[in-house]
Amino acid sequence: MRSSNPVFSRRGFSRDNGYAGFGAQPQAGGPAAATQTQGNPYAQGNPYAGGQQAPAGNPYATNPYAQQDVQHGAPQAPVSTTGRMTMDDVVMRTATTLGTLLVTAALAWALLPVDDANIGKSYGIAIGAGLVAMVLGLVQSFKRKASPALILTYAALEGVFLGVVSSVVDNRIADGAAMQAVLGTMAVFVGVLVAYKAGWIRVNRRFYGFVMAAAMGFLLLTAVNLLFMVFGGGDGLGFRSGGLGIVFGIVGILLGACFLALDFKQVEDGIAYGAPKEEAWLAAFGLTMTLVWIYLEFLRLIAILQGND
């Protein structure tokens, strides 16, 4: 599953494993449904539906969960859903992944001091952990199946990175920034969830295209700014400080919120289509990366705002 984080492109349930993603209405189908075009996030048909054909005239012919009993004229009991992804699976895997991240972040905060004598060493460890976490995230993004060990290792290393960075910002730049960033991230998560469930956010082809285009533009500007910082010194084009940095940070948070909506849509569709239970790990992976993205943007934005006081 490609990440919902704008840094990584998402494979999702709609790619490689043949799952029909954004914009598709849950449908059951036979063998033909499993031969939909790979890589199309708007493909119709359910590749997880049973392949048996029901008798002609059967009102349940296209429903793999309630096929007609031909002899008795009554619907059979729903087929077993053992091994299918459920909302509980997604919640539990996400809680496990985020819990691992939070534990290592707290340990890094406590065990890797950021005073003048130790900040260089602590920052080095954090950057190393962050780079390895990025590599692991890319590896999982391109894997066809979820690897719980890989995802949890990513979360643990990402937690080390976040713990040190948060400690630096909180203790040396903006007192209380870490807690404010956590609260801001939680507010965005709840707000997007409520808006999505209420139907105020409609995830369709147009929404998906807009978000991906905006993310590509955001990343391009970030890369250009980084090049100017490396070769020109200072803050590059000014996207990381001042008024322009504030605007850039707000845009980053809004992009993260949009990717959360895409995450929710994929989880909803995965459950509706009867995706395999292991897909819950992919959902947890995507949600974790999106929340990390939003948290870092909040942290940087708060540092800019309080640093300018």
C-alpha positions in Angstrom: 0.0 0.0 0.0 1.5 3.3 -0.9 1.6 5.7 1.9 -1.0 8.4 2.4 1.9 10.6 3.4 2.7 13.0 0.5 6.3 12.0 0.7 5.4 8.6 -0.6 3.0 7.6 -3.3 0.2 5.3 -2.3 -0.4 1.8 -3.7 -3.5 1.3 -1.6 -6.1 -1.5 -1.8 -6.6 -0.5 -5.5 -3.2 -1.4 -6.8 -1.2 -4.7 -7.2 -3.6 -6.6 -5.1 -6.4 -5.8 -7.4 -8.6 -4.0 -4.9 -11.1 -1.5 -6.2 -10.5 1.8 -4.5 -11.6 5.4 -4.7 -14.8 6.1 -6.5 -16.0 2.5 -6.9 -19.2 1.3 -5.4 -19.1 -2.0 -3.7 -20.1 -4.7 -6.1 -19.9 -8.4 -6.1 -18.8 -10.3 -9.1 -17.6 -13.5 -10.6 -14.2 -14.3 -12.1 -14.5 -11.4 -14.4 -14.4 -9.0 -11.5 -11.0 -10.2 -10.6 -9.6 -9.3 -14.0 -10.1 -5.5 -13.7 -7.3 -3.3 -14.9 -4.5 -3.3 -12.4 -3.4 0.1 -11.0 -6.8 1.8 -11.7 -8.0 3.4 -8.4 -11.4 3.7 -9.9 -11.8 0.2 -11.2 -15.2 -1.3 -10.7 -15.9 -4.8 -9.5 -15.0 -6.7 -6.4 -12.0 -9.0 -6.7 -12.8 -10.6 -3.3 -16.2 -11.7 -4.4 -16.9 -15.4 -4.8 -16.7 -16.9 -8.2 -19.7 -19.2 -8.1 -22.6 -18.3 -10.3 -26.1 -18.4 -8.9 -29.0 -19.8 -10.8 -30.8 -17.6 -13.3 -33.4 -15.4 -11.9 -31.8 -15.5 -8.4 -32.1 -12.1 -6.8 -28.9 -12.9 -4.9 -27.0 -13.8 -8.0 -24.6 -10.9 -7.6 -24.3 -11.0 -3.8 -21.6 -13.4 -2.5 -22.9 -13.0 1.1 -26.5 -14.0 0.6 -27.0 -16.6 -2.1 -30.4 -18.1 -2.7 -31.2 -21.6 -1.6 -32.6 -23.0 -4.9 -34.4 -26.0 -3.4 -36.1 -24.2 -0.5 -36.4 -20.7 -2.1 -35.0 -18.9 0.9 -31.7 -17.2 1.4 -28.9 -19.2 2.9 -27.1 -17.9 5.9 -24.4 -15.4 5.0 -21.1 -17.0 4.0 -18.3 -16.9 6.6 -16.4 -13.7 6.8 -13.5 -15.2 8.6 -10.3 -13.7 7.4 -11.9 -10.5 6.2 -10.8 -7.1 7.3 -13.0 -5.4 9.9 -13.0 -2.0 11.5 -11.8 -3.6 14.7 -8.8 -5.0 12.9 -7.9 -1.5 11.5 -8.3 0.1 14.9 -6.2 -2.5 16.7 -3.4 -2.4 14.1 -3.3 1.3 14.0 -3.3 1.5 17.8 -0.4 -1.0 17.9 1.6 1.0 15.3 1.0 4.4 16.8 1.6 2.9 20.3 5.0 1.7 19.2 5.8 5.1 17.7 4.8 6.9 20.9 6.8 4.6 23.2 10.0 5.0 21.2 9.4 8.8 20.9 9.1 9.1 24.7 12.2 7.0 25.3 14.2 9.2 22.8 12.9 12.3 24.5 14.1 11.0 27.9 17.3 9.3 26.9 18.7 11.5 24.2 19.3 14.9 25.8 19.4 18.0 23.6 21.5 20.3 25.7 24.6 22.1 24.2 26.9 19.2 25.1 24.7 16.4 23.7 22.6 17.9 20.9 25.0 17.0 18.1 25.0 13.3 19.1 21.3 13.1 19.7 20.5 14.9 16.5 22.8 12.5 14.6 21.0 9.4 16.1 17.6 11.0 15.2 18.6 11.7 11.6 20.0 8.2 11.2 16.8 6.7 12.6 14.7 9.0 10.3 16.6 8.0 7.2 16.3 4.3 7.9 12.6 4.7 8.7 12.1 6.5 5.3 13.8 3.6 3.5 11.6 1.0 5.4 8.6 3.1 4.5 9.5 3.0 0.8 10.2 -0.7 1.0 6.7 -1.4 2.5 5.1 1.0 0.0 6.3 -1.1 -2.9 5.6 -4.5 -1.3 2.6 -6.4 -2.5 1.7 -7.5 1.0 1.9 -6.0 4.4 4.8 -6.9 6.6 3.9 -6.3 10.3 7.5 -6.5 11.4 8.6 -4.0 8.8 5.7 -1.6 9.7 6.4 -1.8 13.4 10.2 -1.3 12.9 9.4 1.7 10.8 7.1 3.1 13.6 9.8 2.5 16.2 12.5 4.3 14.2 10.2 7.1 13.3 9.4 7.5 17.0 13.1 8.0 17.7 13.3 10.7 15.1 10.1 12.5 16.3 11.2 12.2 20.0 14.5 14.1 19.4 13.1 16.6 17.0 10.2 17.4 19.3 12.5 17.7 22.2 14.7 20.2 20.3 11.8 22.3 19.3 10.1 22.2 22.7 13.2 22.9 24.8 15.2 25.2 22.5 12.7 27.0 20.3 9.1 27.0 21.5 8.1 25.8 24.9 5.1 23.5 24.8 5.3 23.1 21.0 5.2 19.3 21.2 1.9 19.1 23.1 0.4 21.8 21.0 1.3 19.8 17.8 -0.2 16.6 19.3 -3.4 18.4 20.1 -3.5 20.0 16.6 -2.9 16.6 15.0 -5.7 15.0 17.0 -8.1 17.9 16.2 -7.4 17.5 12.4 -7.9 13.7 12.7 -11.3 14.1 14.5 -12.4 17.0 12.3 -11.7 15.1 9.0 -13.3 11.9 10.4 -16.5 13.8 11.3 -16.6 15.7 8.0 -16.0 12.5 6.1 -18.7 10.5 8.0 -21.2 13.4 7.6 -20.6 13.5 3.8 -19.1 17.0 3.8 -16.0 15.5 2.1 -16.6 13.4 -0.9 -13.7 11.3 -2.0 -14.0 10.8 -5.8 -11.9 10.9 -8.9 -11.7 14.7 -8.9 -10.8 14.9 -5.2 -8.1 12.2 -5.7 -6.6 14.0 -8.7 -6.6 17.4 -7.0 -4.9 16.1 -3.9 -2.2 14.2 -5.8 -1.5 17.2 -8.0 -1.3 19.5 -5.0 1.0 17.0 -3.2 3.4 16.9 -6.2 3.6 20.6 -6.3 4.2 20.8 -2.6 7.0 18.3 -2.8 8.6 20.0 -5.8 8.7 23.3 -4.0 10.1 21.6 -0.9 12.9 20.0 -3.1 13.7 23.3 -4.8 13.9 25.1 -1.4 16.2 22.4 -0.1 18.5 22.8 -3.0 18.7 26.5 -2.4 19.4 25.9 1.2 22.2 23.5 0.5 23.9 25.5 -2.2 22.9 29.1 -1.3 22.7 28.9 2.5 20.2 30.4 4.8 16.5 29.4 4.4 16.6 28.9 0.7 13.4 30.4 -0.8 12.0 31.2 2.6 9.5 28.3 2.8 10.6 27.4 6.3 10.4 30.7 8.1 8.5 34.0 8.2 5.2 34.7 6.6 5.9 32.4 3.6 6.8 29.6 6.0 3.5 30.0 7.8 1.5 29.8 4.6 3.6 26.8 3.5 3.0 25.1 6.9 -0.8 25.6 6.7 -0.8 24.2 3.2 1.1 21.1 4.4 -1.5 20.6 7.2 -4.4 20.9 4.8 -2.7 18.4 2.4 -2.3 16.0 5.3 -6.0 16.4 6.1 -6.9 15.5 2.5 -4.8 12.4 2.7 -6.6 11.4 5.8 -9.8 11.5 3.9 -8.3 9.2 1.3 -7.2 6.9 4.1 -10.7 6.8 5.5 -12.2 6.0 2.0 -9.7 3.2 1.5 -10.6 1.7 4.9 -14.3 2.0 4.2 -14.0 0.4 0.8 -11.7 -2.3 2.1 -14.2 -3.4 4.6 -17.1 -3.2 2.1 -15.3 -5.3 -0.4 -14.2 -7.9 2.1 -10.5 -7.2 1.8 -8.2 -9.8 3.5 -7.5 -9.3 7.2 -3.8 -8.5 6.6 -4.8 -5.4 4.7 -5.6 -3.8 8.1 -1.8 -3.5 8.6 -1.6 -1.5 5.4 -4.3 0.8 6.6 -2.5 1.3 9.9 0.7 2.0 8.0 -0.9 4.7 5.8 -2.8 6.3 8.7 0.4 6.4 10.8 2.4 8.1 8.0 -0.3 10.7 7.4 -0.5 11.5 11.1 3.3 11.8 11.3 3.2 14.2 8.4 0.5 16.4 10.0 2.4 16.4 13.3 5.6 17.5 11.8 3.9 20.3 9.9 2.2 21.5 13.1 5.5 21.3 15.0 7.3 23.4 12.4 4.4 25.9 12.1 4.3 26.4 15.9 8.1 26.9 16.0 7.8 29.6 13.3 5.0 31.4 15.1 6.5 31.3 18.6 10.0 31.9 17.2 8.8 35.2 15.7 7.5 36.5 19.0 
